[in-house]
Amino acid sequence: MRQIRTLKKLDATVRVPGSKSYTQRALIIASLAEGKSLLRHALISDDTNHLMEALRSLGAGILVADTDIAATGTGGNIQNPGKKLHVGNNGTALRFLTTLASLGTGEVTLDGSDRLRKRPLQPLLDALKGLGVACRGTGNNGCPPVVIQGGGLRGGKAVFTDARSSQYISSLLISAPYAKKDVAVRLRGSTASLPYIDMTTGVMGHFCVDVTKGGAGEYIVRAPQRYTGQEYLIEGDVSSASYFFLAAALCKGTVRVLNINPDTLQGDIGLLEIMEQLGCRVLRGQDWVEVTGDTLHTGDCRFDMAHMPDMVPTLAVLSAFRPGRTVIGNVLHLRLKESDRTEALVNELNRTGIDAEEREDGLVINGGTPHGARIETYDDHRIAMSFAVAGLAAEGMEIKNEGCVSKSFPDFWEELERLYP
């Protein structure tokens, strides 16, 4: 149990770890590459440790020194691990490894935590079957455990309609250079978290593979192509930075976050525009962002968070302190994260005395003056960190299962202490 002390004055500088999204993409690609890669300022956390252990079992050489990762790639020659691969509650690893495992030989089984077994995979499995891969979920719900038969990607076309996760698309794109024929991925309707696909193609390009954009919503990877080992500097994690932006807003102080690229492709950087809209001041440097809080604007607001769902807990806590009604929408996929975040956020906001209610695709928050409470975290790092920051402004906040932050930000509590004078 972590008890949070309120903060009366705030003027601080903090540093966040490397981006989880970039670290995981770079790890998969470096493991497929020919030769050696050095990933600098990587995130070392529960999620990335699960991924690295799986990649070692698939033939990659991976050594960690502080926040640097030295990877010796397989050249696309994926070995059979000879055992079930367990990736914890790492949904990104599950989806990326599902396609990668098809490049190997024999059967590979991917599994994870009880929560991971509720996270859907069927759209990716259907797409892989269309590209010549034999794969299946062992249950009837399209969720893990999943079994993939190696033998390679035949290539061809995959179509996703109203995809609820961009990770399906990124998974195919990352392994597509090793297909026997070109791979074309076409998106129809809406696609959740769309900026993450641009992140994926950007990392692929750094490791010397080209992705061509065809018509609207089409990505083409020509075969054959091969990744080559590279040195790659991983930028700071905007999702992790958001909690310190939130602290500045709630405490009406100033926080500068180092190692943040204001022009990043990370979709979560869009939270800064929302914070400016609500009355915060934002300064953007070459590799830092500084937020200064002020009186939050009142009135009714609605935010479409389809492309930055991980920012919903941060925005929900901010909205709880803002007089007015906030509608957060177009995040149906929020129910499929590390917890059912829609339900979790409503439960815990209500616990702090704030009127909040669920909607099918989001939630509604009637802001006011939250009070302290004992927060249930649902083993969800983003619930824990968001409500911890709420405790800086609402006396008596306690966070249960504080260790769950190790999923993405093992040093969160130490960095939070840096806010205190």
N, C-alpha and C positions, 0 to 999 in steps of 0.2 A: 504494500500500500504506500503510495507516494502522496504526501501532504504538500500542497502548493501554498507558498507564501504570496500574499498580495504585494504589489509593487507600486510605490507612490510616484517614483521619478524614474524615467527611462531615457538613457542616452548611451547606446552600446554599439559595439561592433562584434559580429559573430562570423563564423565560417561554417559552411555546410559541406557534407561529403560529396563525392562524385555522383553523378546522375545514375540512378538504378536502371532506367530505361536504356541509357547509352552503354553502361557497363555490360548489361546482359546481351545487347546486340553485338557489341564488340567481342565479347567472349565467344559467342557462337561462331562468328565470322572468323576470328583468329584461329579457332579450333578446326575450321574447314580449310584454312589457307595453306599454301605451300610455304614452308620456312617458319621463321620465328617472328613473333610480334611482342611488343612491349606496350602494355596498357597502363598509362600513368594516371594517377589520382583516381583510381577506380574505387567503387563502393565495395567494401568488405562487410558483408552483413549476412544474416541468416539466409536470405533469398539467394544471394550470389554464391554463398558457400554450397548450397544445395546444387546449384547449376554447375559449379566447378567440379564437384565430386562426380556428377553424372558425366560430364565431358571427359574427365580422366578415364572413366569406365569405358567410354566410347573410343579411346585411343589418343586423346590429346595429352600433351605434356603441359602441366600448369603448375607454376611455382609462384608463391605470394611473398612479397617483402614489403611490409608496412602497407601502403596503398598502391603499390605497383604490382602488376601481374605480368609475368613472363610466360608466354604461351608458345608451344611448339605444335604447329598444325598437323593435321592428318593428310593434307592434300586431297581431301574428299574421300579418303579410304577409311570409312567408319568400321570399327571392329565391333563384334558382338560382345556385349558386356558379360554374358553368361549368368546374369542375375537380373532380378527386377530392379528398376531404377526408381528410387523414392525421392521426390522433389519437394516434400513438405507441403506448404501452402503457396507455392510459387506458381501461379497461373501462367505467367510469361514463359517460364522454363518449360512447363508442360506443353504449351502450344508450339514453341519453337523446336523442342526436341522431337515432337511427334513427326514433323516432316523430316528433320535431320536423320532420325532413325531409319527412315525408308531408304537411305543411301547405303546402308550396311547390308549385312547378310543375316539370315535367320530371323527368328522372332525376338522382338524387344517389347517388354512390358513396362509401361510407365504408370506410376501410382503416386499417391500422396496422402495428405491428412484427410480427416473426415470432411472438413470444409471443402477441400479441393475436389473431393468426390461428388460435390454438388455443383461444380462449375462446368458449364456446357462446353462440349468439344465437337458435337455432331456436324456443324457446318464445315469444319475443317476436315473431318473424316470423309464427308461426302465429296468435298473437292479433291482430296487425295485419291479417292477411288476413281474419279474421273480422269486422273493423271496416271492411272495404272498401278496404284498401290493397294495391296490387300491390308486392310486395317479394320479394327472393330473395337467398340466398347464392350466390356464383359457383362454389363448389365443391359437394361432396356431403356435407359434414360439419356444416352448420348454423353455420359460423363465418365471420368476415370473409374477404375483402371482401364487402360486402353492397350491393345496389342497391335503392333505394327510388324508386318512381314517385310524384311529387307529385300533388296533386289534392284532398287533404283527407281528414279522418277522417269516415266516414259515421256512426259511433256504433254503439251496440248493447252487447252483453255479451261479456266476455272471461273465460274460466275458466282458472285455473292450478292444476294438481294437483301437489303436492310440488315446488314451485318451488325450484330450487337457487340462485336469486338474487332478492332483493327488488327489484333494479334493474329487472327487467322490469315489475314493477307500478308502481314510481315513474315509469318512463318514460311509461307510458300515462296515468297520473294527471296528470302535469305538462302534457301537451299536450291533454288531454281537454276543457278549457274551450272550445277552438276547433273541436270536432267539430260536425257538422251536427245531431246528436241527442244525447241523454244517453248517457253511457258508464257502464256498471256493470262493475266488476272483482270477480270472486268467487274466493276462495282455498279450495282443498280440500286436505286432508291437512296436511303440514308445509310451512312456508315459511322458508327460511334468512334470517337477519339481519332478522327481522321489525321490530325497533324503527326501522329506517331508513324504513319506510313512514310511521310517525308523524312522523318528521322532515320528510318530504316534504310531508305534508298541513299541517304547521305552517307551513312557508315559504309554501305556497300561500295559506294564510289571511292571512298578513301582507301579501301582495300582492293581497288582496281577492277571492279565489276560495274558495268554500265546497265542502268535500267532506263528503258525508253518509255515515255508516255505516249500512248496512242491517242485515241479519241477521248472524250470526256470519261473519266473514271476508268481508264485502262492503263495497265502497266505491263510491259513486255521485257522479258529477260531472254536475250539471245543465247543459244547454246552452240558450241561449248564456250564457257568462260571459267576462269579460275581466280580465286582470291590469292593475293601474295602477301606475305607477312609484312607488317608495318609497325612503326611507332605511332601511338594514338593517344592524344591527351583528352581525357574525359572531363567535360565541363561540369560545374556544380549542379546539384539537383534542385530544380526550382520547386518541386513539390515539398522538399524539406525546408527550403527557404520561406515558403508561404507561412509557416507557423510564426516566424519572426516578423514578417510583414504584419500578421495579425496582432502580434504583441504590441507593435507600434500603434496600431489603430485603436486597440482597446485601452491602452495606457496613456494615450495622447502624448507619446514621446517619439523618439527617433531611434531607428535601428538601421545600421548599414550592414548588408550581407555581402561578404567577399566571395570571390570565385563564382560569380553569377554573370552570365552573358545576357545582356538585355535584349539582344537580337536573336536569341536562341530559337531553335525549331521546337523546343519543348512547349507543347500547347498550354501548359499551366501558367506560362508567363502572362497569359491573358487576364489572370486575376488582378494584375496591377491596374489595368484599365477599369475594372469594376471598382477597385478601391479608390481610384481617383474620382470616379463618378459619385462615390458615396462620401467624398469630402477629405480624403487623405492626399498628401502631397508626395510625389514620387520623383526622385532624382535618379538618373541612369548614367553610370560611368562606363568606362571601357570594359571592366570586369567586375563591376559591383552594382548593387541597387540599394538605394536608401529610401526608406518610407518614414514619413512623419505623420502622426495621427492628429486629428482635430475633431471638433464636434461633428458627429456623423449626421448626414442629411436624413431628414424625416420623410415620411410619405410612403406610398406603395411602389414597389419595384418588382419586376419579373426578370429572371435571368435564365437563358437557355445554356445549359452546361454540358451539352452533348459532347463537345470536343475537349473538355477538361473535367471529367467526372471526379478525379481524385481531389479536386479543389472544393467539392461540395461540403465536406466536413468543415473546412476552414471558413467558407462563406456562410455556412449555417450558424456557426458560433458568432461570427461577425454580425449576422442579421439578428441574433438574439439580443444584442446590446443596442440595436438601432431602433428608435421609435418608428413604428410603421410596419406594414405587412409586406413580407418578402415571399415571392413564389419562385421556387427553384424547379425547373422543368426539363423535360426531354432527357431524363437520365434513368430510364427504365432499367438499364444495365447496372445501375448502382446496387441493385439487389443481388448481384452475382459476384460481388467483390469478396474481400476477406471475411466480411460479414454481410448480412442484409443491411447495408448502410442506411437505407431509407428508414427502416424500422428502428435501427439502433439510434440514429440521430433524434428521431421523434421521442423515443423513450427517454433518452438522457436529457434532452432539452426540457421535456416535461418535468423531469426530476429536479431541474434547477429553477422551476417555477415559471417557465416560458411556455406559452400556448403554441403548440406545434402539432400538425396533423399530417398524416400520410396522404399522398395521392398516388395513383397508379404509376405515374412516370416521374415522381418527385415528391416534394413536400412544401408545406406552407408554414411560415413562421411569423407570429405576431410578436415583434420585439418588445423589450421593456428593460427590466433590471433583474438579471439572473442572480440567484443566490447560490452559495456553495452547496455541494452535494457529494455523496460517494458515487463515483461514476463507474458503471460497468463498461468494460472496454470490448467485450465480445472477442477477445484475442485479436483485435484489429488495431494495428499501429496508428492509423490515421484518426480513429476515435480517441485514442489515448492522448495523442499529441495536441489535437485541437482543443480538447477540454482541459488539458493541462494549462494551455495558454489562457483559457477562460478564467482559470484560477488566479491569474495575475491581477484580475480586476474584480473578481467575485470572491469574497473571503470564505474560507472553509471548504475549498474544493479538494477532494481526495480521489486519486486515480488508482483503481484496482488493477492488478496484473501489469504493473509498470514495465516489466521486462519485454512486453510484446513489441516495444518500439525497435527492438533489435532486428526486426524483419527488414527495415529499410534505413534506420538511423540509430546505430548502437550508441553513439555519443550524445544523443538528444538531451539527456538530463544534465550532462556536463555543460553543453552549450546554453541550455536554459539558465543555468546558474550564472552565466556571464552577463545576463541582463541586470543582475542585482548590483548596486553600487558597492 
